Amino acid sequence: MPGIQVFKTLADALRAGYTVYDRTSDGYLVRTRTAHGWAMALVICH
């Protein structure tokens, strides 16, 4: 089972095709549509 993708910047996530889904206390929850449904990832902003 693959792990969750973690990005260091929101720009990196957007370049990879993700869109912002929600804000977290230390970044963003992002998602992208795949052939199998939604793929979720985290953006951790320090």
C-alpha positions as CSV (number, residue, x, y, z in Angstrom):
1,M,0.0,0.0,0.0
2,P,1.5,3.4,-1.0
3,G,2.0,6.1,1.6
4,I,0.5,9.6,1.5
5,Q,2.3,12.1,-0.7
6,V,3.7,15.1,1.3
7,F,4.7,18.3,-0.4
8,K,6.9,21.1,1.0
9,T,5.1,23.9,-0.8
10,L,1.7,24.6,-2.1
11,A,3.2,25.5,-5.5
12,D,4.7,22.0,-5.7
13,A,1.4,20.4,-5.1
14,L,-0.4,22.6,-7.7
15,R,2.3,21.8,-10.3
16,A,1.7,18.1,-9.7
17,G,-2.0,18.6,-10.5
18,Y,-3.5,18.8,-7.0
19,T,-6.1,21.4,-5.9
20,V,-6.7,22.7,-2.4
21,Y,-9.3,20.8,-0.5
22,D,-8.9,22.1,3.0
23,R,-6.6,24.1,5.3
24,T,-4.9,22.4,8.2
25,S,-3.1,23.8,11.2
26,D,0.2,23.5,9.5
27,G,-0.6,23.6,5.8
28,Y,-3.1,22.2,3.4
29,L,-5.0,19.1,2.4
30,V,-4.9,18.7,-1.4
31,R,-6.5,16.3,-3.8
32,T,-6.5,15.2,-7.4
33,R,-8.8,13.0,-9.4
34,T,-7.4,9.7,-10.6
35,A,-8.9,6.8,-12.6
36,H,-9.5,5.1,-9.2
37,G,-11.0,8.0,-7.4
38,W,-9.5,10.9,-5.4
39,A,-5.8,10.9,-4.3
40,M,-5.2,13.0,-1.2
41,A,-1.9,14.6,-0.2
42,L,-0.6,17.0,2.5
43,V,1.3,20.2,2.1
44,I,3.3,21.0,5.3
45,C,4.3,24.7,5.5
46,H,6.9,25.5,8.1
